[in-house]
Amino acid sequence: MARRILGKGLAAIKDFIRECVSAGGVPIFRTKYGGKRLPGNAVIAACWGAGDKVKGGTITDVPLEIIEKMEKTTGDWRWLEKETEKASLYYY
């Protein structure tokens, strides 16, 4: 089964959030599939409510500390948008 790769790291997460929200959707990120973490420090991104406009896929090379925080934080993506802004100096 082919995966749709959206990009790498925090830059790809930031771009996906902006595109999804601009389309009227809510960005959702999954760190696991079948109960196991995705390989390559990857997450699955989906745009709830605007998936017809913004296609989801896989974002690779996400910093481990972001993946761990995604697993602990539920219900709101805004912290992630702030985190990508704050960390952009370190990961780009």
N, CA, C and O of each residue as an XYZ file, in Angstrom:
368
protein
N       0.835     -1.175      0.000
C       0.000      0.000      0.000
C       0.884      1.244      0.000
O       1.767      1.373      0.848
N       0.660      2.142     -0.922
C       1.465      3.350     -1.050
C       1.037      4.392     -0.017
O      -0.147      4.545      0.283
N       2.020      5.098      0.512
C       1.748      6.184      1.449
C       1.896      7.507      0.712
O       2.727      7.641     -0.186
N       1.107      8.454      1.089
C       1.239      9.797      0.548
C       2.082     10.596      1.529
O       1.636     10.901      2.634
N       3.292     10.932      1.127
C       4.204     11.689      1.986
C       3.954     13.177      1.768
O       4.059     13.681      0.650
N       3.622     13.871      2.852
C       3.355     15.304      2.778
C       4.619     16.134      2.941
O       4.692     17.259      2.447
N       5.608     15.590      3.624
C       6.832     16.336      3.871
C       7.540     15.812      5.097
O       7.231     14.738      5.612
N       8.516     16.610      5.560
C       9.329     16.202      6.698
C       9.323     17.267      7.792
O       9.313     18.468      7.520
N       9.329     16.798      9.018
C       9.549     17.642     10.179
C       8.481     18.676     10.480
O       7.356     18.621      9.983
N       8.887     19.627     11.321
C       7.969     20.646     11.800
C       7.485     21.576     10.699
O       6.377     22.107     10.778
N       8.301     21.775      9.676
C       7.876     22.637      8.569
C       6.650     22.047      7.882
O       5.723     22.781      7.539
N       6.633     20.749      7.681
C       5.489     20.093      7.040
C       4.258     20.135      7.943
O       3.142     20.309      7.454
N       4.445     19.977      9.248
C       3.323     20.066     10.186
C       2.732     21.472     10.147
O       1.516     21.644     10.073
N       3.595     22.459     10.196
C       3.167     23.856     10.157
C       2.374     24.146      8.876
O       1.310     24.761      8.932
N       2.886     23.710      7.736
C       2.206     23.934      6.456
C       0.852     23.235      6.417
O      -0.127     23.796      5.925
N       0.796     22.008      6.937
C      -0.463     21.265      6.934
C      -1.499     21.953      7.812
O      -2.660     22.070      7.420
N      -1.099     22.406      8.983
C      -2.029     23.106      9.878
C      -2.606     24.328      9.175
O      -3.820     24.530      9.166
N      -1.748     25.129      8.596
C      -2.208     26.359      7.922
C      -3.164     26.049      6.775
O      -4.200     26.699      6.637
N      -2.821     25.060      5.955
C      -3.662     24.707      4.809
C      -5.022     24.184      5.273
O      -6.054     24.566      4.723
N      -5.023     23.322      6.269
C      -6.261     22.726      6.772
C      -7.169     23.787      7.398
O      -8.360     23.844      7.091
N      -6.618     24.611      8.259
C      -7.417     25.643      8.927
C      -7.949     26.645      7.901
O      -9.099     27.073      7.995
N      -7.131     27.017      6.932
C      -7.570     27.947      5.881
C      -8.739     27.382      5.078
O      -9.576     28.135      4.579
N      -8.796     26.068      4.956
C      -9.879     25.414      4.217
C     -11.118     25.196      5.088
O     -12.131     24.686      4.611
N     -11.036     25.582      6.368
C     -12.168     25.420      7.270
C     -12.185     24.117      8.031
O     -13.200     23.753      8.625
N     -11.060     23.404      8.017
C     -10.983     22.114      8.692
C     -10.272     22.178     10.028
O      -9.819     23.236     10.467
N     -10.188     21.026     10.661
C      -9.485     20.860     11.935
C      -8.378     19.837     11.713
O      -8.663     18.690     11.368
N      -7.108     20.236     11.907
C      -6.015     19.288     11.703
C      -5.962     18.242     12.806
O      -6.084     18.549     13.992
N      -5.775     16.991     12.378
C      -5.677     15.868     13.298
C      -4.388     15.116     12.979
O      -4.057     14.902     11.813
N      -3.667     14.719     14.017
C      -2.417     13.985     13.834
C      -2.462     12.703     14.656
O      -2.822     12.714     15.833
N      -2.092     11.610     14.019
C      -2.018     10.310     14.705
C      -0.573      9.852     14.719
O       0.138      9.948     13.718
N      -0.155      9.358     15.860
C       1.230      8.911     16.014
C       1.366      7.400     15.926
O       2.470      6.868     15.811
N       0.221      6.711     15.982
C       0.247      5.241     15.990
C      -0.747      4.679     14.993
O      -1.740      5.317     14.643
N      -0.457      3.475     14.548
C      -1.384      2.718     13.712
C      -1.326      1.277     14.203
O      -0.249      0.689     14.302
N      -2.480      0.720     14.506
C      -2.521     -0.639     15.036
C      -1.832     -0.756     16.386
O      -1.304     -1.812     16.733
N      -1.841      0.347     17.153
C      -1.238      0.340     18.476
C       0.265      0.522     18.499
O       0.867      0.518     19.573
N       0.883      0.680     17.343
C       2.337      0.837     17.279
C       2.689      2.177     16.662
O       2.015      2.666     15.756
N       3.760      2.755     17.175
C       4.252      4.002     16.593
C       4.673      3.783     15.151
O       5.175      2.719     14.786
N       4.465      4.789     14.357
C       4.853      4.726     12.955
C       6.379      4.796     12.833
O       7.026      5.477     13.628
N       6.953      4.113     11.864
C       8.413      4.151     11.699
C       8.864      5.511     11.157
O       8.083      6.249     10.556
N      10.127      5.816     11.383
C      10.709      7.043     10.843
C      10.233      8.304     11.522
O      10.221      9.377     10.919
N       9.831      8.174     12.803
C       9.282      9.323     13.537
C       8.209     10.020     12.709
O       8.221     11.240     12.545
N       7.291      9.226     12.197
C       6.240      9.742     11.323
C       4.923      9.898     12.070
O       4.680      9.247     13.086
N       4.077     10.784     11.537
C       2.712     10.943     12.012
C       1.791     10.951     10.793
O       2.205     11.285      9.683
N       0.547     10.578     11.024
C      -0.465     10.638      9.975
C      -1.262     11.917     10.199
O      -1.766     12.160     11.296
N      -1.374     12.729      9.155
C      -2.109     13.988      9.229
C      -3.409     13.863      8.449
O      -3.440     13.305      7.352
N      -4.485     14.390      9.032
C      -5.779     14.411      8.355
C      -6.436     15.755      8.643
O      -6.174     16.379      9.671
N      -7.281     16.189      7.735
C      -7.986     17.461      7.886
C      -9.470     17.171      8.037
O     -10.187     17.024      7.047
N      -9.927     17.090      9.279
C     -11.319     16.767      9.578
C     -12.210     17.935      9.164
O     -11.962     19.081      9.538
N     -13.227     17.637      8.405
C     -14.167     18.654      7.966
C     -13.822     19.298      6.637
O     -14.660     19.976      6.043
N     -12.607     19.099      6.163
C     -12.200     19.666      4.872
C     -11.289     18.703      4.122
O     -10.453     19.117      3.319
N     -11.461     17.421      4.392
C     -10.627     16.406      3.761
C     -10.782     16.341      2.253
O      -9.903     15.837      1.554
N     -11.898     16.850      1.750
C     -12.077     16.891      0.303
C     -11.226     17.982     -0.337
O     -10.914     17.910     -1.526
N     -10.849     18.988      0.445
C     -10.025     20.094     -0.046
C      -8.551     19.910      0.291
O      -7.677     20.276     -0.496
N      -8.280     19.347      1.456
C      -6.904     19.164      1.930
C      -6.685     17.678      2.176
O      -7.212     17.121      3.139
N      -5.925     17.048      1.325
C      -5.666     15.617      1.447
C      -4.656     15.352      2.555
O      -3.672     16.076      2.706
N      -4.911     14.323      3.311
C      -4.023     13.932      4.388
C      -2.894     13.052      3.873
O      -2.805     12.755      2.682
N      -2.041     12.645      4.794
C      -0.926     11.781      4.455
C       0.024     11.651      5.621
O      -0.343     11.881      6.773
N       1.238     11.282      5.310
C       2.253     11.029      6.328
C       3.286     12.146      6.337
O       3.733     12.614      5.290
N       3.652     12.558      7.540
C       4.740     13.512      7.735
C       5.827     12.766      8.491
O       5.579     12.219      9.565
N       7.034     12.744      7.929
C       8.144     11.997      8.525
C       9.099     12.928      9.266
O       8.996     14.152      9.183
N      10.019     12.320      9.981
C      11.089     13.041     10.685
C      10.574     14.094     11.662
O      11.140     15.182     11.769
N       9.506     13.766     12.366
C       8.976     14.647     13.401
C       9.815     14.437     14.656
O      10.047     13.291     15.041
N      10.278     15.501     15.306
C      11.077     15.331     16.518
C      10.335     14.479     17.554
O       9.131     14.635     17.754
N      11.064     13.590     18.198
C      10.477     12.652     19.155
C       9.715     13.366     20.266
O       8.657     12.895     20.685
N      10.230     14.490     20.749
C       9.541     15.201     21.835
C       8.173     15.729     21.377
O       7.254     15.842     22.188
N       8.035     16.046     20.105
C       6.739     16.480     19.577
C       5.782     15.289     19.492
O       4.607     15.410     19.836
N       6.280     14.154     19.041
C       5.440     12.945     18.980
C       4.943     12.579     20.379
O       3.765     12.270     20.560
N       5.832     12.612     21.358
C       5.442     12.280     22.731
C       4.388     13.248     23.256
O       3.446     12.837     23.934
N       4.545     14.538     22.943
C       3.557     15.519     23.396
C       2.228     15.325     22.663
O       1.167     15.512     23.259
N       2.270     14.953     21.379
C       1.037     14.658     20.641
C       0.261     13.526     21.319
O      -0.967     13.561     21.400
N       0.987     12.535     21.798
C       0.348     11.384     22.434
C      -0.276     11.743     23.776
O      -1.232     11.097     24.205
N       0.246     12.751     24.432
C      -0.267     13.154     25.743
C      -1.341     14.242     25.648
O      -2.187     14.362     26.534
N      -1.305     15.026     24.580
C      -2.209     16.166     24.429
C      -3.291     15.808     23.421
O      -2.997     15.434     22.285
N      -4.543     15.925     23.845
C      -5.639     15.585     22.936
C      -6.613     16.750     22.831
O      -6.713     17.585     23.731
N      -7.319     16.785     21.722
C      -8.424     17.712     21.580
C      -8.110     19.085     21.021
O      -9.037     19.807     20.654
N      -6.860     19.478     20.940
C      -6.563     20.815     20.447
C      -5.234     20.814     19.713
O      -4.248     20.268     20.209
N      -5.202     21.412     18.553
C      -4.005     21.467     17.726
C      -3.243     22.775     17.897
O      -2.126     22.899     17.396
N      -3.813     23.746     18.585
C      -3.194     25.081     18.664
C      -1.823     25.057     19.349
O      -0.937     25.832     18.987
N      -1.648     24.178     20.327
C      -0.339     24.081     20.977
C       0.724     23.689     19.950
O       1.865     24.148     20.016
N       0.337     22.845     19.011
C       1.271     22.362     18.006
C       1.666     23.483     17.047
O       2.823     23.576     16.638
N       0.715     24.320     16.696
C       1.025     25.472     15.854
C       2.021     26.390     16.558
O       2.976     26.865     15.944
N       1.792     26.639     17.856
C       2.721     27.479     18.629
C       4.092     26.817     18.742
O       5.122     27.487     18.665
N       4.096     25.514     18.923
C       5.355     24.765     19.051
C       6.167     24.839     17.762
O       7.392     24.954     17.811
N       5.504     24.774     16.615
C       6.232     24.846     15.344
C       6.820     26.241     15.139
O       7.899     26.382     14.564
N       6.126     27.253     15.599
C       6.653     28.623     15.503
C       7.873     28.787     16.410
O       8.896     29.340     16.004
N       7.749     28.304     17.630
C       8.813     28.444     18.625
C      10.053     27.642     18.234
O      11.177     28.113     18.404
N       9.852     26.451     17.719
C      10.966     25.557     17.425
C      11.572     25.759     16.032
O      12.566     25.116     15.695
N      10.992     26.629     15.236
C      11.458     26.755     13.856
C      12.930     27.130     13.764
O      13.595     26.777     12.790
N      13.435     27.819     14.733
C      14.861     28.186     14.725
C      15.761     26.972     14.907
O      16.911     26.980     14.469
N      15.247     25.931     15.549
C      16.066     24.768     15.871
C      15.977     23.642     14.873
O      16.923     22.865     14.746
N      14.858     23.525     14.147
C      14.650     22.344     13.333
C      14.632     22.594     11.826
O      14.554     21.638     11.055
N      14.701     23.825     11.393
C      14.658     24.088      9.945
C      16.046     24.161      9.377
O      16.210     24.374      8.175
